[in-house]
């Protein structure tokens, strides 16, 4: 995708081929800056502090973290220690485990002397695969948007939650890949962008990247979606996901479950866009089995924004002494999901349909 007309990925190899660089997403939308990751600890910090975020991008960054580590220490002990540290950086997104375990399995039979070069090549391959997967999600998802446009013969209004655009992947995005594909094909559309408290990934990231691409959009508070659906102002909802169980339960940013309930009650199609590595085949019941990340209270009690003097500052919202709970994700039961948009096609959110993907 483009930033000020210049094509960018969210993560790329540095010009000297000795490091990787990322967009620092914690500074968006007011400041665009990049960071150089030179070792495994840099990658681990970028994942933990959400300088990179979004399940697919976290997985790719984890793979690059392994590759960076192998340039310094490539023994079996170093490989396993590296994987363990990176796996602990974020507990919810299954793509992190997928990317790191793929690297571990790939590198295990390779000699120590060959591991550094092989790891670098494999990480780049994983990044390129992510781009193609997301482009394919866009190709399958555009059919759903086109069908709605032909049915109503007017602008298609799409609601999304959190950020599942190209900033959450290496390029294109998951939930926004069909949006970009449809927009580029000339289908008139408009996106309702949930602000997505407490980190405001919708207001800060989704709105920013849609604006960079020229896609019409409007930012709304998290509690507005139900009202819009009641008044026929939403034609479909598309969200991303950090983990999907073998039976189709979907774990995504906190607040997704409430949007799915509102969509179900108002007959609005509710789609989840996901690459198949997001499926966790070890889990059956998402509500009971998926670990839900609890993050720092300060994300709820404080907020950052651009002040009138042009400086970005953080202020406190809540009374001193008030505690805050900060659950990062919730689980939407499969019964509320109209379909899963994958790189292999659109399937129902149930065990039988998901198995057909393989």
PyMOL commands that set and color helices and strands:
alter all, ss='L'
color gray80, all
select helices_A, chain A and resi 25-27+40-48+55-70+76-87+94-108+112-152+166-168+177-184+201-213+225-230+256-266+276-278+286-289+298-301+334-336+351-355
alter helices_A, ss='H'
color red, helices_A
select strands_A, chain A and resi 2-3+6-7+11-13+20-23+34-37+156-160+189-194+217-220+236-239+243-245+250-253+269-273+279-280+302-306+312-316+329-332+339-342+345-347
alter strands_A, ss='S'
color yellow, strands_A
deselect
rebuild
show_as cartoon
